[in-house]
Amino acid sequence: MKFSDLRRRAISLSLLGLFLVLLGASALTISAAGRYHLLKKVALPSAPRGEDYFDYITVDSEARRVYISHGTEVQVLDADNYTVVGKVTGMKRCHGIALVKEIGKGFITDGEAQEVVIFDLATLKVTGKVKTNQPDTDSIIYDPASKHIFTFNGDSHTATVIDPVKQTVVKNLDLVGGVEYPVADEKGMVYDNNKEKNDVVVIDSRDNTIKARWPVAPAGQPVAMDMDRKTRRLFSAGREPKMLVLMDADNGKVLQSFPIKDGADAVSFDPETALVFVSTEEGILHIFHEDTPNKLSVVQDVKTEYGAKTMGFDAKTHNVFMATTKFGPKPAPTAQEPDPDPPVIPGNFHLLVYGY
């Protein structure tokens, strides 16, 4: 066989291999799109005192753990068989969970105690606490660029920057308005929704200063966020007007918007399938696909359950975890409470697992 023939065959095989890789990625996206459904409904134990308040869910896809905040404790589940493997206890009312795996520690916001509780990832034992002294210490993330923990304190209108190694507060940053869920680009910028100012606050995590504020219109009261770090796109979901917006993470330009159901509280992005998930209190899981950096398309609206507004995403299985409970009839509106929430029926807390 001539050298030129060998070369042509090698090129053909290389192109075939590339085609098969692209075909595989495309098949994964197609198989995921439009096929999400309930895989499992898992009853979970009531928190101490029977409290069924619940908030954020964090998934450790590598360690196969799901962390669910639930009243005074965080329940830890096996991500594959959904059994409870342990708990982090002793809090007043917990909210968010951030994991710093390089030091083997987890960090939980305890809003009523105005502190961050530190626990060992291996044993789940509490090893320390850091006082923020900020009312409503709520959402929390770890920023790998600065190697700092950031808590976002809703009623305080602040972000608390914490050194996770020294376990000390570095700074309380005034964000002017009701802060909500953030995301880090892992290159030195942290973005946070501000539901009172209807904008995204851009924080330089290297010097902990505000660099910009970007309006989210036509959305309003933005609360939930995630990011495609490769294309540098933010996905921000608001409650009034109820919209998901696609935003450029470098200049704040809103590129696209979509109507969503009431009570959005979490957004997750799957970089492998380019799917964007938005969970809502109303009981709809919206699924979009990032066709290009400037274009999303609607894939599926999945009926879930009322109250299933917080969400965790498993990068290994592509499953989505949501938690909720049962509720009684909604009370009649009053002058003091024109839109009252339905009462929780204790003892019915459960996990919903969706996949394809």
N, C-alpha and C positions, 0 to 999 in steps of 0.2 A: 504494500500500500504506500502510495506516495505521501510525502510530508504534508502536502497541501490538503490531501484527503483527510489525513489525521486531524489537521487543524480545523477543517470544516466540521468534522464529526464532533470534535471537542467543543467547538462553539455551539453547535446544535444541542449537545447535551447540556451545556451551561444554560442556554436559553430555555430548554425544557425544564430544567430544575427550577429556574427563576419563575417560570409560568406556574409550576406546581405549587411553589411557595405562595405565590399571589392567589392562586385558586383556592388554596387551603384557607388563607386569611379571609378571602371573600366568602367562602362557604361558611366559615364560623360566624361572620356577620349576618349572612342570610339566615342561617339556622337559628340565631338568637333573635332576629327581628320578627316581631309579630307572633311569638310563640310563648311568651312568658305566662306562667300559670302557677297556681298554688301547688307547692310540692308537699308541704307539711304544716300542720298546725300543732303547736307544742304548748301544753299547759305548763305554767311556771308557778312556783310557790309565791305566796303573798309575802310582802316585806314585813319586817317587824311592825307591830301595832296595826297590822292589817292595811297599811297605806298602799294604795295602788297608783301613786304618782309615778310617772316614768318620763324619761327624756332620751338623751343621745345613745346611739349604739356605735361601738367601735369594733371592727373586725381585724384580727391579726391573721392574715391568710397563710403566712408561713408557719406559725405556731399552731394553727387550727383552733383558734379561740375566738369566741364572740363575747364582748363585754357589753352588758345591758344595764344602764342606770335605772334603779327602781327604788324610789323612796329613800330609805336610810342606808341602802346597800347597793353594791354593784354585783349582779349575778354573772358568773362566768360559765359559758357553755362550750362544749365540744362542737366545733363547726361542722362536723360530719355526721354525728349521731344525735346532736342537739340535747345531750344530757347535761345537767348542771354538774360541773367539776369543782366548783368552789365559789366563794363569795368574798368580797371585801366589805367589811361591815363597820358600824360605829359612827356613821355620818348623820347629820341632821336632815339634809335634803340634797342628794347628789344630782349632778347634771352631766358634765362631759368627761370623757376619758381620753387621755393622750398617752402614748407609749414611747419611751425612749429606750430602745432595745440595746443600744451600745453600752448603757450603764445598768441594764437589767431592771429598770424601774418604770412604774406606771404612775400617772398623776390624775387625780379626780377633783373636779371642782365641787365644793360643798357650799352652795349659795347662802344658806341661812347662817352658817358658821363663818362666812367671809374668809375662807381659807382653801388651800389646795392640799389634799391628802395624798401622801406618797406611799406606794406599796411595792413589794418585791414581786416581780413577774413570775418567778418560779414558785414561791410559797403562797402568794397573795396576802402575806402579812403586812400590816401597816408599819412603816419604818420611820415616818416623819410627817410633819405638817409645816406649811408655809402660810402665814397670815397675809392675806391681801388687804384686809380692812376695807374692802369695797363691797357694799351691798349688792346682792344679786350677781355674785361671781358665777358665771354661767358657762359659756362655751370655752373650749380649750384646744390648742394645737401645739405641736412641736415643730419648730422651724430649723431644719438641718443646716441652713446657711449660717445662722448666728449661733446655733446650738443653744437656743433659749426656748423656754416655754412661754406662750402667750395665753393669758386668760382674757375673756371679754365680758365685762361686767355691766349687764344691761341697765339697771336702774342708776348705776354710778356714772354711766356714760364714759367709761374708761377702759383701757387695756392695761393689764399688769404683766410686766416682763419679769420672768423668773429664771435664775441660773439653776438648772436642774442638778448640777454637781454640788455646788455650794449650798443649794437649797435656801437661797436668799432672793429677796425682791431687788431687781435692778432698777426698775422705774415704773411709775404709774403714769400712763400717757392719756391725757384728756382728748377724747374723740368727739366731744360736743354732739350729744344726741344718743338715742337708744341703740346701742351696738348689738349685733347679732352674730351669725356664724361667719367665720373667716376661712381663708385658704392661703397657703404659702406657695410661692412659685419655686421654692428651694434654691433660689439664686440671690436672695436678699430682699425680696419684696413680699409683704403680707397684705392681703386685701380683705377688708371687712365690710359687710353690709351694715348700713345705718338706717334703721326703719323710720326714725323720726325725721331725718334730713333727706330721705329718699335718694341716697347716693351710696357709692362705694368709696371707702376711705383707703388710700394707698399709703402704706407704712414702710419706710426703709428700715429693715430689721438690723442693719449694721450700725446705725446711730439712733434708732428708735425715734424717728421724727416723721411727721406727716408730709408726704410729698405731693399729694393731689387729692381732690375729691371729684368723683365723676357721677353725674346724674344717671339714674337707671330708667328714666322715662322711656317708653310708656308704662313700665311697671311702677309700682309704688310699695312702700313699706317692705323693702327687701329683707329677707330673713335667712334664706338658704343659698348655699354656694358650693361650687366645685370648679375644677379647672382642667383643661387639656394643656399640660405643660409643654408639650411638643409644638403645638400650633399657637400657644400663648393666647388662648381663648378662655374667658370666664363665662360661667353659666350661673346667673343670679335669678332667684325666684322670689317674687313679691306677693303680698297678700291683698293689697288694695291700691291700684288696680291689680287684679290677679293675673300676673303675666310671668313668663320666663323670658329673660333677655340673653342674647348672645353678645358678649362684649369683648372688644380688643383689649388685652391686658397691658398693652404698651401706651395706648393713648386714650382709652376709655370710650371709644366710639361704640355706640350700640348698633350692631349689624343686623339684628333680626329680633323679632319678638313673637311670642305665642300665648294665647289665652290658656290658663290652667284652672283647676278647681280650687275651692276655698281651703285655706289653712295650710299652705305649703310650709314645710319645715325642714326638708332635707333634699339635697341634690347630690347625686353620685355620678361620676364619669368612669366608664370602662375603656381604657386606652387600647385594649386589644380588639374590641368590637366597634369602638367609636360610638357606643350607645350612651345616652344621657338619661338618667332616671330622676324623676321628681315625685316625691311622696307628699300626699296631702291629707289633712285631717278629715276631709269630706269622704275619703275612702276610695280615691282613684290614684293609681300609680301611672304617671305619664312616662312614656318612653319615646325618645327622639333619637335620630341618628345624625351624626356630624358628617354630612356628605363631603363638604370642603371646609376649610377654615372659616369661610364666610356664610355657610349655609347649613342649617339644620332642616330635617324633614320629620314629620310625625310618623311614628312607627306603630304605636299601640297605646291604648288606654285600658289598663287592667283594673277591674273592680276588686278592691281589697275589703277593708272593714272601716267603719267609722272610728276615728281616733288614731289610725295607723299612719302617723305623720312623720315620725323619726325613722331613720333608715341606716343600715350598714351594708356595705358591699364587699363581697368575697371575690378577690381578684383571681383566685385559683379556679373556683367552680363557676364563677359569674352569677352566683346566687345573690338575691337581695333579701335582707332580713328586716322585718318591721315588727314592732310590738304595739299591742293595744289591750284593751279590756272591754268589758261590757258596760253599757250605759243605760240609765233609766230614761223615761220620757223627758223631753226638754221642757223646763218650766216656762210659764207664761212671762212675756217681757214686762218689765216695770220701768218706771222713770229712772230709777237708780241703775238698773241693769237691762238695757233695751235688747241685748242679745245674749241671754244667759246660756251657759254651757249645761248640757245634760249631766245629771249626777252619775258618779261612778258607782257601779254595783261591786262591792268588795269581793275578793276571792276569785276573780275571773281573769287575771293577768295571763297573757299568752303571747307566744312568738309566732309570726307568720313567715314562712320561707317560700320565696318565689324563684323560679328558674325555668329553664327550657329543656 
